[in-house]
Amino acid sequence: MLPILRLIRYKNLIIIALLQVLIRYGLIIPILNHFGYEAGFTDKRFIILVISTLFLAASGYVINDYFDIKIDRINRPDKMVIDKKIKRREAMFLHVIFTFCGVFMGLFLSYVLRKESYALMYILIPAFLWYYSTTFKKQGLIGNIIVSALIALVAILVVSAEFSALYRVYGASIIESEACSTAWFWTLGFAFFAFVVNLTREIIKDLEDMEGDEKGGCQTVPIIIGVPYTKAVIGLLTIFILVVIWLLYYSIDRLGGDTFTFAYFMIFITLPLISSLIYLFKISTAKGYHQLSTMYKLIMFFGVLYVFVAGQLF
C-alpha cells in the first residue's frame, strides 16, 4: 500500500479534501446560517463530491508519473515508484480505475443536481489531466496555469454544488440573494489564493526539475527564459500575493476590524512569504528549490486553514 500512497500523493490528497471540507463546513454553512438558510446539499452527497475529486486527482498524479518516468530517472531517481515499486501496466490500471470511479460519481452528482455542465466537466477533467501529462506540461506556463486552475476548481466546486442544490429548493431567489453573493465572494477569494500560490510553486518545481525537463524536451518557464528571469517572475508573484492580501484586509470591513486576522496574516502568510522571497535569491540547487516548494505548500496549507477564522466572522 505504501508505494500506491506515494504514487497518488496522499499528502496532497489530504490537503484537497481538507480544502473542500473547510470551505463547506467552515465557510459556506456559517454564511448560509448567518442569512437564515440551511444547507441544501446533503452530507452524503458532499462526501461523494469529495471522494470523486480525490479519485480524479489521484488518477492525475498516476498518469503524470507514468509519462514522467524518463525525466524522474534524472530528477528524483530515489523517489520513483513506477518501474521500481509498481509496474507500468499496474499504474495504468490504477489510473483507469481512479478515473472511472471519479467520473461515475461526478455523473451521479450531475444527475441529482440536474446540472448537465457537471457531467461535461467530469468528463473533460480526465482529458485535461491526460493532455497535461503528455503535452501541456511541456509547454511552458500553460501547464502550470492548468494545474493551478484545477486546484482552484476544487474550492469552486463546493460552493457551486451547494447553490445548485439550494436552487432546487428556493428557485432563482437564492441565486440573487446576499447569501449567494457573499459565499461566492469568499470562496473565490480562497480559490484565487490557492491558484496564485500553487502557480508560484509550480514554477519553483520547474526550477527544481530543470535538468531532467531539459533532457526530456520540455519547454518550461526556466528553460525558456532562464533561471534569473524565472526567479524574478516568482518574486513578482510573491509580492502580488502580499499586496492583494493586505489590500483585501484593509478594504473589507469584516477583515479590517479583526485583530486575530491581522495576526494570522502576518504570522502564517506574510512572514513566510517574505522569508521565502529572501531564500529564493540565495539558492541555486535542486535541493534548495525543493525546500522552497515545500515552504509554499505550507503557506497554501495555512491559507486554507484561515477558513476557520473567516467562518467566525459571520
Sequence and secondary structure as in RCSB ss.txt:
>XXXX:A:sequence
MLPILRLIRYKNLIIIALLQVLIRYGLIIPILNHFGYEAGFTDKRFIILVISTLFLAASGYVINDYFDIKIDRIN
RPDKMVIDKKIKRREAMFLHVIFTFCGVFMGLFLSYVLRKESYALMYILIPAFLWYYSTTFKKQGLIGNIIVSAL
IALVAILVVSAEFSALYRVYGASIIESEACSTAWFWTLGFAFFAFVVNLTREIIKDLEDMEGDEKGGCQTVPIII
GVPYTKAVIGLLTIFILVVIWLLYYSIDRLGGDTFTFAYFMIFITLPLISSLIYLFKISTAKGYHQLSTMYKLIM
FFGVLYVFVAGQLF
>XXXX:A:secstr
 HHHHHHTTHHHHHHHHHHHHHIIIIIIHHHHHHTT    S HHHHHHHHHHHHHHHHHHHHHHHHHTHHHHHHH
 GGG  BTTTB HHHHHHHHHHHHHHHHHHHHHHHHHTT HHHHHHHHHHHHHHHHHHHTGGGBTHHHHHHHHHH
HHHHHHHHHHHHHHHHHHHHTHHHHTSHHHHHHHHHHHHHHHHHHHHHHHHHHHHHHHTHHHHHHTT B HHHHH
 HHHHHHHHHHHHHHHHHHHHHHHHH HHHHT HHHHHHIIIIIIHHHHHHHHHHTT  SHHHHHHHHHHHHHHH
HHHHHTHHHHHTT 
